[in-house]
Amino acid sequence: MTRDENVGPSTLTSNESRTYKKYRAIKLSLIRLRKKFEIMKYKNRLLRERINNDKYKVALKKLFTDNQIQVLFAKKTNAKCSNDTIQRALKLKLTCGTTDYEELL
């Protein structure tokens, strides 16, 4: 066996022992962090699935674009629409006329 294979607290000097203890503590912390990371990834995936399968959001997607839905749920009152959304609204207004367009709203 090489020295690396037979490393343990009893075969090390006091300085090496402290370094070994720090190494083990860091290694255990890394293992814990990896487990927490995997759990958080799993929870994130579950939440994303719940959001995407929300029956209200699915119903909204039938009527509105993703950008319009974001504006509806925005907490700020000055949320911005995309250029595409504005162009579609103007095209609809020009096609229907002002009175019919306002009736749609």
N, C-alpha and C positions, 0 to 999 in steps of 0.2 A: 504494500500500500504506500501511496505517496503521502506526503504531509497534508495535502489538501483533502484527501479522502478521510484522513483520520483526525480531522480538526474537531475539537471539542473544548469546552471550557477548562478541563483539567490539564490539557496538554499545552496551553498557551501561557505566555508571560502575562503580567498584569496589564501592560499596555495593549497587547494583542487581545486580551480578554475584554477590555473595554470596547475596543474596536469591533470585536465579534458581537458583543451585546448590542451595539449601535446598529450593526449590519442586520442582525436578527429583528430588531425593533422596526427598522425601515422596511425590511422584507414583509413583516406581518402587516404593517400599515399599508403597504402596496397591495397586498392580498385583500385587505378589508376595503380599500378604495375601489379596487376592481369589482368586487362583489356589489358595492353600492352603485357603481356605474352601470352594471348590468341590470340591477333592479330599476334604476331610474330610466334606462332605455326601454325596459318593458312597460313601465308605467306611462311613459311618454307615448309609446305605440298604442296602448289601450285608450288613452285620452284622445289621440288623433282619430282613432277608429270611432270613438263615441261622437266626436264632433262631426266627422264626415257622414255618419249614419243618423244624425239628428233629424227627426221627421220634419221639423219646421224648416231647417236649412235645406232639406231636399225639396220641400214645397217651394221655398223661395227661389231655388235654382231653376225651377221650371219657368219662373216669370222674369227673373233678374240675372244679370251677369255677376261674376264673382266680384268685380269692382263695385257694382251697385250694392251688393250685400255688405261689403266692407264699409261702405259709406253709411248704410243703415245702422250698422252696429258700432260705428265710431262714437267715441265718447265726446269728441270735439265737435262743435257745431260748424266749424269751418273745414270739414273734411273735403278733400278734392276728388272730383270725378276724373276718370281718364279721358284722353282726347277721343278715343273710340266711343265711349259712352255718350259724350256730348254730341259727337257727329251723328250717332244713331238717333238720339233724341231730336236733333234738328231735322234730320231726314224724315222722321215720323211726323213731326209738326208740320213740315212743308207739304207732306203727302196728304195728311188728314185735314189740315186747316186749323186755325187757332181754336175755334169753338170745339171741334171734335177732339182735338188734342187735350184741351182742358177738361173735357168730359172723361177722358181716359184717366186723368190724374185724380 
